[in-house]
Amino acid sequence: MIARATGAVSRLLPHRADYAELPRSWRRDILAGVTVGVVALPLALAFGISSGVGAAAGLITAVVAGLVAAVFGGSHVQVSGPTGAMAVVLAPIVAQHGIGSIALVTVLAGLVVVAAGVTGLGRAVTFIPWPVIEGFTLGIAAIIFLQQVPAAFGTTAPAGARTLPAAWAVATHADWPAAWRPLAVVGFVALLMIALPRLHRAIPESLTAVVAATVIVAAFGVPVAHIGALPSHLPAPVMPHADLGALRTLVGAALAIAALAAIESLLSARVAATMSPTGPYDPDRELVGQGLASVASGVFGGMPATGAIARTAVNVRSGARTRVSAIVHSLLLLGVVYLATGPVSAIPLSALAGVLMVTSFRMISAGTVRKILRSTRSDAVTFVLTALVTVCFDLIEAVEIGIVFAAFFALRTVARRSSVVREELPGPPQPGDDRIALLRLDGAMFFGAAERISKAIADDHDPHGAEVSVVIIRMSQIGMLDATGAHTLAELAEELESRGITVIIKGVQPEHLTLLANMGIVEALRHENHLIDSLDEAIAHARSHVNPALHP
């Protein structure tokens, strides 16, 4: 037992096998790390600002959390840091509880994610339906875009307003003589980000666009807001103070952040595993790594971190094969903190708004949206509903509601495909066969279909008008049986037996037998030998009831 526990713990920790490919791939890993670091710099700054915690916190998160997650995470090529989804969740928490609460809520959320990994909850993300994930992504993309509208107009959002109404208020009450300048910067950045990849795919379009916009704004003295002063070193680690009152106040926010961090990180790691030849990832270890990354980020004054799908994709496409690439990415950003905060502080906020607006559009796959909308009506409804709830209400609620609706539609489909089919008795007909009903149950006998199937069996009549005296219920085609289905079947057998109709149950699957016995099926039948495996034996037994003279 101790050995098993030790093995389970060691599986969640770093080991030498993580770097087995390094002797062959170190050059590609370093190059990929530099590439993704260049891509990550403007995004880290932008997501820090849009979350409300500031550009410095975004940069610290990319450095500290990116490094810790790279070492301890369960994916060889995952890149972690601040993300748009986390910024969306964090912004209302900052507005409600203040920026001083972020360190504590980040550490709490990280501990929750670590606990989820240690307890083996990493595979739970596989239960989230694809339309829910895509609807969630579409909603996040819309929120990221809407959050940048105030910065694009050179103003700030009204205090306490939700994202959509705030963006509408800013756009409809804009001070156009002042707003055209930041809007021009946004347009310039967007244009470069769209055009540069067409010139050469290797050009880091977001960083190039931001640098170009910063140079032009500085050269012509354009009066727009800038990032402002940034620290030129990492702050000393400080464990946030936690009293009982603060814990009670922030536990809900921490759970929401932890849920999002787990979902987004595992989704990103799953995408990376399909893109990279490095093999599968360990979801439980990934949660442990991401949780530790958020704890470290909170201690250093950063924000919660998750796996970043876009940066991870850049990492894989740049040739990354080991964790060294993500480590190099963090070290490059650390160099920016110590060597280049002066130039970075001059970046216009509207330039970062332009980066995020383009990024939000790139998060949406038109092909994926078309596929979902052309699939089943239930999947399309789930997709649209999840996206709308994400934009209008809350991200975690959106996932919860999306899963509930997807589960409802799935159960409804299973229930509709569950049926009762009356079959002809095989072989040549014999006297009394018209008094035997052979009924085959198809699909699932569960709470969603049990009542309807029970009624169909109870109401079954011979098409020729003969009175049925024996019912054979074939259960070999039942794929799912729950307590409701087993209980309903026992009640049905008891009711038919009370009406003088003998019930024979044929082909109960071994995994269903204990459940049926516990629900009272044996007591409901006239005799325990009315549970029969063979169809021929069941029919012979039924014929012995309707015609004992021929079948003694």
Summary of the structure (lengths in Angstrom):
residues: 552
radius of gyration: 31.0
end to end distance: 58.3
largest distance: 109.0
contacts: 2024
relative contact order: 0.14
helix: 67%
strand: 7%
